[in-house]
Amino acid sequence: MKYRAVIKQSDGWWIGWLIDLPGVNAQERTKQKLVESLQIGAQEMLATQVPFEPGTSMALIDVPVSAWFGEQGLTPQAA
């Protein structure tokens, strides 16, 4: 699966977070290490058991890529 990440360099550190998985963020000295940390954080979050109340369920929904990317002249890029 692919998730959108915001990645930037600030004061000698690479910082980033996953837009699609709130709470997954990292700070590392290199961009490569940052991406690895975000991947690990995403894996750990997705592996976490989520308790459900009786009568509830989890569903996967398919959401097309937003037209916003095209309007802004942006294209999703690999990190």
C-alpha positions as CSV (number, residue, x, y, z in Angstrom):
1,M,0.0,0.0,0.0
2,K,1.1,3.6,-0.6
3,Y,0.5,6.5,1.8
4,R,1.0,10.2,1.3
5,A,4.0,11.6,3.2
6,V,5.0,15.1,3.9
7,I,8.8,15.2,4.0
8,K,11.1,18.2,4.6
9,Q,14.5,19.1,5.9
10,S,14.7,21.5,8.9
11,D,17.8,22.5,10.8
12,G,19.9,19.5,9.7
13,W,17.1,17.0,10.3
14,W,14.6,15.3,8.0
15,I,11.1,15.4,9.4
16,G,8.0,13.8,8.0
17,W,4.5,12.4,8.7
18,L,1.9,10.4,6.9
19,I,-1.2,12.3,6.0
20,D,-3.3,9.1,5.6
21,L,-2.2,7.7,9.0
22,P,-2.4,10.4,11.6
23,G,0.1,9.8,14.4
24,V,2.7,8.3,12.2
25,N,5.6,10.8,12.1
26,A,9.4,10.7,12.4
27,Q,12.6,12.7,12.6
28,E,15.9,11.4,11.3
29,R,19.3,12.7,10.1
30,T,18.9,11.3,6.6
31,K,16.0,11.2,4.2
32,Q,16.4,7.4,3.6
33,K,16.3,6.8,7.4
34,L,13.2,9.0,7.7
35,V,11.4,7.0,5.0
36,E,12.4,3.8,6.8
37,S,11.1,5.1,10.1
38,L,7.8,6.2,8.5
39,Q,7.4,2.7,7.0
40,I,8.0,1.1,10.4
41,G,5.6,3.4,12.1
42,A,2.9,2.7,9.5
43,Q,3.4,-1.1,9.8
44,E,3.2,-0.9,13.6
45,M,0.0,1.3,13.5
46,L,-1.7,-1.0,11.0
47,A,-0.8,-4.1,13.1
48,T,-2.3,-2.6,16.2
49,Q,-5.5,-4.4,17.3
50,V,-8.5,-2.0,17.3
51,P,-11.3,-2.9,19.7
52,F,-14.8,-2.6,18.4
53,E,-18.1,-2.3,20.2
54,P,-20.7,-5.0,19.4
55,G,-22.6,-4.3,16.2
56,T,-19.7,-2.4,14.5
57,S,-17.5,-3.5,11.7
58,M,-14.5,-2.3,9.7
59,A,-14.8,-1.7,6.0
60,L,-12.2,-0.8,3.3
61,I,-13.4,1.9,0.9
62,D,-11.8,2.8,-2.4
63,V,-11.3,6.6,-2.9
64,P,-10.1,7.9,-6.3
65,V,-7.1,10.2,-6.4
66,S,-8.3,13.7,-5.8
67,A,-8.6,16.2,-8.6
68,W,-6.8,18.6,-6.3
69,F,-3.4,17.2,-7.4
70,G,-4.1,18.1,-11.1
71,E,-5.5,21.6,-10.2
72,Q,-2.3,22.4,-8.3
73,G,0.0,21.0,-11.0
74,L,1.1,18.4,-8.6
75,T,1.7,14.7,-9.0
76,P,2.2,12.2,-6.2
77,Q,5.9,11.2,-6.0
78,A,7.8,8.3,-4.4
79,A,9.9,9.3,-1.5
